[in-house]
Amino acid sequence: MTFLRVYLGESDHCSHEPAYKKIVKLCYDKGIKGVTVLKGIMGFGEKHHVHRVDFFTLSEDLPIIIEVIDEKEKILDLIEDIKKCDFDGLVVYWDVNTIRINKEAH
């Protein structure tokens, strides 16, 4: 199995829609096993622009992390589609070992 993580901002877009929504749709259409979108409360990237939410500041560009897991071939194919999106972000991936937890097996 391969784990993919995409770092981007809430305001990043791809094909006139939020990039995180576009990536989730790509995952769904490709039959990816699992995807989760996480919204951060603070962060910065290569340009060192701090994005945060607090009492006095409401950022409209909070950090977003998308986590995806599936077979390596599917992840590599997904990365090619993500590359077609035009946003400043970072994509990292690595091979992982997985253990399925099933509540009915206990």
C-alpha positions as CSV (number, residue, x, y, z in Angstrom):
1,M,0.0,0.0,0.0
2,T,1.1,3.6,-0.6
3,F,0.2,6.6,1.5
4,L,-0.2,10.0,-0.2
5,R,-0.4,13.4,1.5
6,V,-1.2,16.6,-0.3
7,Y,-0.5,20.0,1.4
8,L,-2.4,22.9,0.0
9,G,-4.5,26.0,1.1
10,E,-8.2,26.3,1.5
11,S,-8.3,29.0,-1.2
12,D,-6.4,26.9,-3.9
13,H,-8.5,26.0,-6.9
14,C,-8.5,23.5,-9.7
15,S,-10.9,23.7,-12.7
16,H,-12.9,26.5,-11.0
17,E,-13.6,24.6,-7.8
18,P,-11.7,24.2,-4.5
19,A,-8.7,22.0,-5.2
20,Y,-9.4,19.8,-2.2
21,K,-12.9,19.0,-3.5
22,K,-11.5,18.3,-7.0
23,I,-8.9,15.9,-5.5
24,V,-11.6,14.1,-3.5
25,K,-13.7,13.7,-6.6
26,L,-10.7,12.4,-8.5
27,C,-10.2,9.8,-5.8
28,Y,-13.8,8.8,-5.8
29,D,-13.9,8.5,-9.6
30,K,-10.7,6.4,-9.6
31,G,-12.1,4.0,-6.9
32,I,-9.5,4.9,-4.4
33,K,-9.8,2.9,-1.1
34,G,-9.7,5.9,1.3
35,V,-9.3,9.7,1.4
36,T,-9.5,12.1,4.3
37,V,-9.4,15.9,4.2
38,L,-8.0,17.7,7.2
39,K,-8.4,21.4,7.9
40,G,-5.6,23.0,9.9
41,I,-5.9,25.9,12.3
42,M,-2.4,27.3,11.6
43,G,0.5,26.7,9.2
44,F,2.8,28.1,6.6
45,G,4.5,26.8,3.4
46,E,7.6,27.6,1.4
47,K,6.7,31.3,1.1
48,H,6.4,31.6,4.9
49,H,3.0,33.3,4.8
50,V,1.4,32.3,8.1
51,H,-2.3,31.2,7.8
52,R,-4.2,31.0,11.0
53,V,-7.5,31.4,12.7
54,D,-7.9,33.1,16.0
55,F,-10.2,35.5,17.8
56,F,-9.0,38.6,15.9
57,T,-8.1,37.0,12.5
58,L,-10.3,34.9,10.3
59,S,-8.2,33.5,7.5
60,E,-9.9,32.4,4.3
61,D,-6.8,30.3,3.3
62,L,-6.3,27.8,6.1
63,P,-4.0,24.8,5.6
64,I,-5.6,21.7,4.1
65,I,-4.1,18.3,4.1
66,I,-5.5,15.5,2.0
67,E,-4.5,11.9,3.0
68,V,-5.0,9.1,0.5
69,I,-4.2,5.4,0.7
70,D,-4.3,2.7,-2.0
71,E,-2.1,0.5,-4.2
72,K,1.0,2.3,-5.6
73,E,-0.2,2.2,-9.2
74,K,-3.4,4.0,-8.3
75,I,-1.6,6.6,-6.2
76,L,1.0,7.3,-9.0
77,D,-1.9,7.7,-11.5
78,L,-3.7,10.1,-9.1
79,I,-0.5,12.2,-8.7
80,E,-0.4,12.7,-12.5
81,D,-4.0,14.2,-12.3
82,I,-3.1,16.3,-9.3
83,K,-0.1,17.7,-11.2
84,K,-2.6,19.1,-13.8
85,C,-4.1,21.3,-11.1
86,D,-2.5,24.8,-10.9
87,F,-1.9,25.5,-7.2
88,D,1.0,26.0,-4.9
89,G,1.2,22.8,-2.8
90,L,3.3,19.8,-2.0
91,V,2.6,16.2,-2.7
92,V,4.5,13.5,-0.7
93,Y,4.0,9.7,-0.8
94,W,5.6,6.6,0.7
95,D,5.0,2.9,1.0
96,V,3.2,1.8,4.2
97,N,2.2,-1.4,6.0
98,T,-1.4,-1.5,7.0
99,I,-3.5,-3.4,9.6
100,R,-7.2,-3.5,9.1
101,I,-9.2,-3.1,12.4
102,N,-12.6,-4.8,12.2
103,K,-14.9,-4.4,15.2
104,E,-16.9,-7.5,14.3
105,A,-13.7,-9.7,14.6
106,H,-13.4,-9.1,18.3
